[in-house]
Amino acid sequence: MPLSSPDIEDLRTAKRLLEIPGLAARISNYAGAPIEKGFALLPKKWNAAVNAATRKSIETALDVALWSLDHKRAAPPSNRWHKLAAGTTGAAGGVFGLSALALELPVSTTIMLRSIADIARSQGENLQLPEARLECVQVLALGAGTSSGDASETGYFAVRAAMAKAVSDAVQHLASKGLSQQGAPALVRLIALIASRFSIVVSEKAAAQAVPVLGALGGAVINTLFIDHFQDMGKGHFTVRRLERAHGRDAVKRIYETL
Protein backbone atom coordinates (compact mmCIF):
# COMPACT_ATOMS: atom_id res chain seq x y z
CA MET A 1 0.00 0.00 0.00
CA PRO A 2 1.25 3.55 -0.68
CA LEU A 3 2.55 5.76 2.09
CA SER A 4 -0.14 7.86 3.75
CA SER A 5 0.26 11.56 4.44
CA PRO A 6 1.23 10.90 8.10
CA ASP A 7 3.78 8.31 6.90
CA ILE A 8 5.31 10.84 4.53
CA GLU A 9 5.51 13.42 7.32
CA ASP A 10 7.22 10.83 9.54
CA LEU A 11 9.66 10.14 6.71
CA ARG A 12 10.26 13.87 6.24
CA THR A 13 11.10 14.17 9.95
CA ALA A 14 13.38 11.15 9.74
CA LYS A 15 15.26 12.64 6.79
CA ARG A 16 15.67 15.93 8.63
CA LEU A 17 17.19 14.08 11.59
CA LEU A 18 19.44 11.90 9.44
CA GLU A 19 20.72 14.64 7.16
CA ILE A 20 21.17 17.54 9.60
CA PRO A 21 24.67 18.91 10.27
CA GLY A 22 26.75 16.56 12.39
CA LEU A 23 28.28 16.74 15.83
CA ALA A 24 31.03 19.18 14.84
CA ALA A 25 28.46 21.79 13.82
CA ARG A 26 26.51 21.34 17.05
CA ILE A 27 29.62 21.71 19.17
CA SER A 28 30.77 24.74 17.18
CA ASN A 29 27.41 26.40 17.76
CA TYR A 30 27.72 25.76 21.50
CA ALA A 31 31.36 26.83 21.78
CA GLY A 32 30.97 29.82 19.48
CA ALA A 33 34.11 28.85 17.56
CA PRO A 34 35.04 26.32 14.85
CA ILE A 35 35.97 22.92 16.22
CA GLU A 36 39.20 22.96 14.18
CA LYS A 37 40.80 24.98 16.99
CA GLY A 38 40.45 21.92 19.22
CA PHE A 39 42.25 19.64 16.77
CA ALA A 40 45.32 21.88 17.01
CA LEU A 41 45.40 21.32 20.78
CA LEU A 42 45.39 17.53 20.63
CA PRO A 43 48.66 15.69 21.40
CA LYS A 44 50.69 14.15 18.57
CA LYS A 45 49.46 10.59 19.15
CA TRP A 46 45.80 11.51 19.56
CA ASN A 47 44.73 9.60 16.44
CA ALA A 48 45.97 6.27 17.79
CA ALA A 49 44.32 6.96 21.14
CA VAL A 50 40.99 7.79 19.50
CA ASN A 51 41.11 4.72 17.23
CA ALA A 52 41.90 2.41 20.17
CA ALA A 53 39.14 3.90 22.31
CA THR A 54 36.67 3.75 19.43
CA ARG A 55 37.32 0.08 18.67
CA LYS A 56 37.04 -0.84 22.34
CA SER A 57 33.76 1.06 22.55
CA ILE A 58 32.28 -0.71 19.50
CA GLU A 59 33.34 -4.10 20.91
CA THR A 60 31.67 -3.17 24.20
CA ALA A 61 28.55 -1.98 22.37
CA LEU A 62 28.34 -5.21 20.37
CA ASP A 63 28.75 -7.26 23.54
CA VAL A 64 26.00 -5.29 25.27
CA ALA A 65 23.74 -5.57 22.22
CA LEU A 66 24.10 -9.35 21.99
CA TRP A 67 24.07 -10.23 25.68
CA SER A 68 22.27 -7.72 27.84
CA LEU A 69 19.78 -5.53 25.97
CA ASP A 70 16.41 -5.93 27.65
CA HIS A 71 14.09 -6.92 24.83
CA LYS A 72 11.04 -7.20 27.11
CA ARG A 73 10.74 -3.56 28.15
CA ALA A 74 7.92 -1.75 26.38
CA ALA A 75 8.20 1.70 27.98
CA PRO A 76 8.75 4.83 25.86
CA PRO A 77 12.41 5.74 25.28
CA SER A 78 14.09 7.37 28.30
CA ASN A 79 15.97 9.97 26.29
CA ARG A 80 16.32 12.52 29.08
CA TRP A 81 17.70 10.01 31.58
CA HIS A 82 20.23 8.75 29.06
CA LYS A 83 21.32 12.31 28.26
CA LEU A 84 21.82 13.02 31.96
CA ALA A 85 23.89 9.86 32.40
CA ALA A 86 26.00 10.64 29.33
CA GLY A 87 26.55 14.21 30.51
CA THR A 88 27.81 12.93 33.85
CA THR A 89 30.39 10.66 32.23
CA GLY A 90 31.39 13.47 29.89
CA ALA A 91 32.32 15.70 32.82
CA ALA A 92 35.29 13.40 33.52
CA GLY A 93 36.42 13.78 29.93
CA GLY A 94 36.23 17.54 30.29
CA VAL A 95 38.49 17.47 33.36
CA PHE A 96 41.05 14.86 32.29
CA GLY A 97 40.90 15.33 28.52
CA LEU A 98 42.13 12.73 26.05
CA SER A 99 43.68 10.58 28.79
CA ALA A 100 40.20 9.79 30.09
CA LEU A 101 38.77 8.87 26.68
CA ALA A 102 39.67 5.17 26.90
CA LEU A 103 37.67 4.89 30.14
CA GLU A 104 34.87 7.34 29.42
CA LEU A 105 33.99 6.46 25.83
CA PRO A 106 32.95 2.80 26.36
CA VAL A 107 30.66 3.93 29.20
CA SER A 108 29.16 6.74 27.11
CA THR A 109 28.74 4.40 24.14
CA THR A 110 26.95 1.81 26.26
CA ILE A 111 24.56 4.48 27.55
CA MET A 112 23.96 5.63 23.98
CA LEU A 113 23.33 2.08 22.81
CA ARG A 114 20.70 1.51 25.49
CA SER A 115 19.03 4.76 24.47
CA ILE A 116 19.12 3.71 20.81
CA ALA A 117 17.59 0.35 21.77
CA ASP A 118 14.77 2.14 23.60
CA ILE A 119 14.12 4.19 20.46
CA ALA A 120 14.20 1.04 18.30
CA ARG A 121 11.64 -0.63 20.56
CA SER A 122 9.38 2.42 20.39
CA GLN A 123 9.41 2.09 16.58
CA GLY A 124 8.32 -1.54 16.70
CA GLU A 125 11.67 -3.36 16.49
CA ASN A 126 11.80 -6.84 18.01
CA LEU A 127 15.05 -6.86 19.99
CA GLN A 128 14.83 -10.62 20.36
CA LEU A 129 16.11 -10.74 16.79
CA PRO A 130 19.89 -10.50 16.26
CA GLU A 131 19.31 -8.30 13.20
CA ALA A 132 17.48 -5.68 15.25
CA ARG A 133 20.22 -5.66 17.88
CA LEU A 134 22.92 -5.25 15.25
CA GLU A 135 20.92 -2.41 13.69
CA CYS A 136 21.17 -0.63 17.05
CA VAL A 137 24.96 -0.88 16.92
CA GLN A 138 24.97 0.17 13.25
CA VAL A 139 23.41 3.51 14.25
CA LEU A 140 26.86 4.45 15.58
CA ALA A 141 28.05 4.50 11.95
CA LEU A 142 25.44 7.08 10.91
CA GLY A 143 25.81 10.82 10.86
CA ALA A 144 29.56 10.99 10.20
CA GLY A 145 31.58 12.28 7.30
CA THR A 146 34.40 10.36 5.67
CA SER A 147 38.11 10.98 5.53
CA SER A 148 37.82 11.42 1.75
CA GLY A 149 35.10 14.02 2.09
CA ASP A 150 33.05 12.28 -0.63
CA ALA A 151 29.40 13.22 -0.08
CA SER A 152 28.27 10.14 -2.02
CA GLU A 153 29.66 8.00 0.83
CA THR A 154 27.86 9.85 3.64
CA GLY A 155 24.19 9.85 2.60
CA TYR A 156 21.92 7.75 4.80
CA PHE A 157 21.09 5.06 2.23
CA ALA A 158 24.68 5.07 0.95
CA VAL A 159 25.98 4.25 4.42
CA ARG A 160 23.39 1.50 4.84
CA ALA A 161 24.36 0.03 1.46
CA ALA A 162 28.04 0.08 2.43
CA MET A 163 27.23 -1.70 5.69
CA ALA A 164 24.64 -4.15 4.33
CA LYS A 165 26.87 -7.14 3.58
CA ALA A 166 28.77 -6.87 6.86
CA VAL A 167 25.50 -6.73 8.81
CA SER A 168 24.04 -9.63 6.81
CA ASP A 169 27.16 -11.77 7.35
CA ALA A 170 27.10 -11.02 11.08
CA VAL A 171 23.41 -11.94 11.31
CA GLN A 172 24.07 -15.23 9.48
CA HIS A 173 26.97 -15.98 11.82
CA LEU A 174 24.79 -15.40 14.88
CA ALA A 175 22.00 -17.52 13.39
CA SER A 176 24.32 -20.47 12.82
CA LYS A 177 26.77 -20.11 15.71
CA GLY A 178 24.73 -18.27 18.32
CA LEU A 179 26.57 -15.96 20.69
CA SER A 180 29.71 -18.08 20.70
CA GLN A 181 32.86 -17.22 18.77
CA GLN A 182 32.36 -13.45 19.01
CA GLY A 183 35.83 -13.01 17.56
CA ALA A 184 34.66 -14.56 14.28
CA PRO A 185 35.66 -12.75 11.05
CA ALA A 186 32.06 -11.66 10.32
CA LEU A 187 31.81 -9.78 13.61
CA VAL A 188 35.35 -8.41 13.34
CA ARG A 189 34.54 -6.95 9.91
CA LEU A 190 31.35 -5.36 11.22
CA ILE A 191 33.21 -3.80 14.17
CA ALA A 192 35.87 -2.42 11.82
CA LEU A 193 33.31 -0.83 9.47
CA ILE A 194 31.35 0.79 12.28
CA ALA A 195 34.51 1.95 14.03
CA SER A 196 35.84 3.60 10.86
CA ARG A 197 32.83 5.93 10.79
CA PHE A 198 32.22 6.26 14.52
CA SER A 199 35.84 7.35 15.03
CA ILE A 200 35.20 10.47 12.91
CA VAL A 201 32.55 11.67 15.36
CA VAL A 202 34.68 10.62 18.35
CA SER A 203 37.57 12.67 16.95
CA GLU A 204 35.30 15.72 16.85
CA LYS A 205 34.28 15.09 20.44
CA ALA A 206 37.92 14.67 21.53
CA ALA A 207 38.91 17.89 19.77
CA ALA A 208 36.19 19.82 21.56
CA GLN A 209 37.18 18.39 24.94
CA ALA A 210 40.81 19.36 24.32
CA VAL A 211 39.89 23.04 24.66
CA PRO A 212 40.89 23.87 28.29
CA VAL A 213 38.38 26.67 28.75
CA LEU A 214 35.47 24.27 28.40
CA GLY A 215 36.47 22.28 31.48
CA ALA A 216 34.17 19.82 33.22
CA LEU A 217 31.01 21.73 32.34
CA GLY A 218 32.02 21.71 28.68
CA GLY A 219 32.70 17.98 28.83
CA ALA A 220 29.22 17.34 30.21
CA VAL A 221 27.59 19.53 27.56
CA ILE A 222 29.67 17.99 24.76
CA ASN A 223 28.72 14.47 25.84
CA THR A 224 25.07 15.55 25.98
CA LEU A 225 25.39 16.82 22.41
CA PHE A 226 27.17 13.54 21.56
CA ILE A 227 24.30 11.35 22.74
CA ASP A 228 21.70 13.77 21.36
CA HIS A 229 23.29 13.39 17.93
CA PHE A 230 23.02 9.59 18.02
CA GLN A 231 19.52 9.67 19.51
CA ASP A 232 18.53 11.67 16.43
CA MET A 233 20.27 9.12 14.19
CA GLY A 234 18.44 6.31 16.00
CA LYS A 235 15.03 7.97 15.76
CA GLY A 236 15.52 8.68 12.06
CA HIS A 237 16.89 5.22 11.25
CA PHE A 238 14.22 3.23 13.06
CA THR A 239 11.44 5.44 11.71
CA VAL A 240 12.66 4.57 8.21
CA ARG A 241 12.85 0.87 9.11
CA ARG A 242 9.29 0.96 10.50
CA LEU A 243 8.03 2.44 7.24
CA GLU A 244 10.07 -0.08 5.24
CA ARG A 245 8.42 -2.96 7.09
CA ALA A 246 5.02 -1.57 6.07
CA HIS A 247 5.72 -0.38 2.53
CA GLY A 248 8.99 -1.96 1.33
CA ARG A 249 12.47 -0.46 1.16
CA ASP A 250 12.32 0.59 -2.49
CA ALA A 251 9.12 2.60 -2.04
CA VAL A 252 10.41 4.33 1.08
CA LYS A 253 13.79 5.12 -0.47
CA ARG A 254 12.17 6.54 -3.59
CA ILE A 255 10.03 8.96 -1.59
CA TYR A 256 12.86 9.77 0.83
CA GLU A 257 15.02 10.93 -2.06
CA THR A 258 12.29 13.24 -3.39
CA LEU A 259 11.64 15.01 -0.06
C-alpha positions in Angstrom: 0.0 0.0 0.0 1.2 3.6 -0.7 2.6 5.8 2.1 -0.1 7.9 3.8 0.3 11.6 4.4 1.2 10.9 8.1 3.8 8.3 6.9 5.3 10.8 4.5 5.5 13.4 7.3 7.2 10.8 9.5 9.7 10.1 6.7 10.3 13.9 6.2 11.1 14.2 9.9 13.4 11.1 9.7 15.3 12.6 6.8 15.7 15.9 8.6 17.2 14.1 11.6 19.4 11.9 9.4 20.7 14.6 7.2 21.2 17.5 9.6 24.7 18.9 10.3 26.7 16.6 12.4 28.3 16.7 15.8 31.0 19.2 14.8 28.5 21.8 13.8 26.5 21.3 17.1 29.6 21.7 19.2 30.8 24.7 17.2 27.4 26.4 17.8 27.7 25.8 21.5 31.4 26.8 21.8 31.0 29.8 19.5 34.1 28.9 17.6 35.0 26.3 14.8 36.0 22.9 16.2 39.2 23.0 14.2 40.8 25.0 17.0 40.5 21.9 19.2 42.3 19.6 16.8 45.3 21.9 17.0 45.4 21.3 20.8 45.4 17.5 20.6 48.7 15.7 21.4 50.7 14.1 18.6 49.5 10.6 19.2 45.8 11.5 19.6 44.7 9.6 16.4 46.0 6.3 17.8 44.3 7.0 21.1 41.0 7.8 19.5 41.1 4.7 17.2 41.9 2.4 20.2 39.1 3.9 22.3 36.7 3.8 19.4 37.3 0.1 18.7 37.0 -0.8 22.3 33.8 1.1 22.5 32.3 -0.7 19.5 33.3 -4.1 20.9 31.7 -3.2 24.2 28.6 -2.0 22.4 28.3 -5.2 20.4 28.8 -7.3 23.5 26.0 -5.3 25.3 23.7 -5.6 22.2 24.1 -9.3 22.0 24.1 -10.2 25.7 22.3 -7.7 27.8 19.8 -5.5 26.0 16.4 -5.9 27.7 14.1 -6.9 24.8 11.0 -7.2 27.1 10.7 -3.6 28.1 7.9 -1.7 26.4 8.2 1.7 28.0 8.8 4.8 25.9 12.4 5.7 25.3 14.1 7.4 28.3 16.0 10.0 26.3 16.3 12.5 29.1 17.7 10.0 31.6 20.2 8.8 29.1 21.3 12.3 28.3 21.8 13.0 32.0 23.9 9.9 32.4 26.0 10.6 29.3 26.5 14.2 30.5 27.8 12.9 33.9 30.4 10.7 32.2 31.4 13.5 29.9 32.3 15.7 32.8 35.3 13.4 33.5 36.4 13.8 29.9 36.2 17.5 30.3 38.5 17.5 33.4 41.0 14.9 32.3 40.9 15.3 28.5 42.1 12.7 26.1 43.7 10.6 28.8 40.2 9.8 30.1 38.8 8.9 26.7 39.7 5.2 26.9 37.7 4.9 30.1 34.9 7.3 29.4 34.0 6.5 25.8 33.0 2.8 26.4 30.7 3.9 29.2 29.2 6.7 27.1 28.7 4.4 24.1 26.9 1.8 26.3 24.6 4.5 27.6 24.0 5.6 24.0 23.3 2.1 22.8 20.7 1.5 25.5 19.0 4.8 24.5 19.1 3.7 20.8 17.6 0.3 21.8 14.8 2.1 23.6 14.1 4.2 20.5 14.2 1.0 18.3 11.6 -0.6 20.6 9.4 2.4 20.4 9.4 2.1 16.6 8.3 -1.5 16.7 11.7 -3.4 16.5 11.8 -6.8 18.0 15.0 -6.9 20.0 14.8 -10.6 20.4 16.1 -10.7 16.8 19.9 -10.5 16.3 19.3 -8.3 13.2 17.5 -5.7 15.3 20.2 -5.7 17.9 22.9 -5.2 15.3 20.9 -2.4 13.7 21.2 -0.6 17.1 25.0 -0.9 16.9 25.0 0.2 13.3 23.4 3.5 14.3 26.9 4.5 15.6 28.1 4.5 11.9 25.4 7.1 10.9 25.8 10.8 10.9 29.6 11.0 10.2 31.6 12.3 7.3 34.4 10.4 5.7 38.1 11.0 5.5 37.8 11.4 1.8 35.1 14.0 2.1 33.1 12.3 -0.6 29.4 13.2 -0.1 28.3 10.1 -2.0 29.7 8.0 0.8 27.9 9.9 3.6 24.2 9.8 2.6 21.9 7.7 4.8 21.1 5.1 2.2 24.7 5.1 0.9 26.0 4.3 4.4 23.4 1.5 4.8 24.4 0.0 1.5 28.0 0.1 2.4 27.2 -1.7 5.7 24.6 -4.1 4.3 26.9 -7.1 3.6 28.8 -6.9 6.9 25.5 -6.7 8.8 24.0 -9.6 6.8 27.2 -11.8 7.3 27.1 -11.0 11.1 23.4 -11.9 11.3 24.1 -15.2 9.5 27.0 -16.0 11.8 24.8 -15.4 14.9 22.0 -17.5 13.4 24.3 -20.5 12.8 26.8 -20.1 15.7 24.7 -18.3 18.3 26.6 -16.0 20.7 29.7 -18.1 20.7 32.9 -17.2 18.8 32.4 -13.4 19.0 35.8 -13.0 17.6 34.7 -14.6 14.3 35.7 -12.7 11.1 32.1 -11.7 10.3 31.8 -9.8 13.6 35.3 -8.4 13.3 34.5 -6.9 9.9 31.4 -5.4 11.2 33.2 -3.8 14.2 35.9 -2.4 11.8 33.3 -0.8 9.5 31.3 0.8 12.3 34.5 2.0 14.0 35.8 3.6 10.9 32.8 5.9 10.8 32.2 6.3 14.5 35.8 7.4 15.0 35.2 10.5 12.9 32.5 11.7 15.4 34.7 10.6 18.4 37.6 12.7 17.0 35.3 15.7 16.9 34.3 15.1 20.4 37.9 14.7 21.5 38.9 17.9 19.8 36.2 19.8 21.6 37.2 18.4 24.9 40.8 19.4 24.3 39.9 23.0 24.7 40.9 23.9 28.3 38.4 26.7 28.8 35.5 24.3 28.4 36.5 22.3 31.5 34.2 19.8 33.2 31.0 21.7 32.3 32.0 21.7 28.7 32.7 18.0 28.8 29.2 17.3 30.2 27.6 19.5 27.6 29.7 18.0 24.8 28.7 14.5 25.8 25.1 15.5 26.0 25.4 16.8 22.4 27.2 13.5 21.6 24.3 11.4 22.7 21.7 13.8 21.4 23.3 13.4 17.9 23.0 9.6 18.0 19.5 9.7 19.5 18.5 11.7 16.4 20.3 9.1 14.2 18.4 6.3 16.0 15.0 8.0 15.8 15.5 8.7 12.1 16.9 5.2 11.3 14.2 3.2 13.1 11.4 5.4 11.7 12.7 4.6 8.2 12.8 0.9 9.1 9.3 1.0 10.5 8.0 2.4 7.2 10.1 -0.1 5.2 8.4 -3.0 7.1 5.0 -1.6 6.1 5.7 -0.4 2.5 9.0 -2.0 1.3 12.5 -0.5 1.2 12.3 0.6 -2.5 9.1 2.6 -2.0 10.4 4.3 1.1 13.8 5.1 -0.5 12.2 6.5 -3.6 10.0 9.0 -1.6 12.9 9.8 0.8 15.0 10.9 -2.1 12.3 13.2 -3.4 11.6 15.0 -0.1 
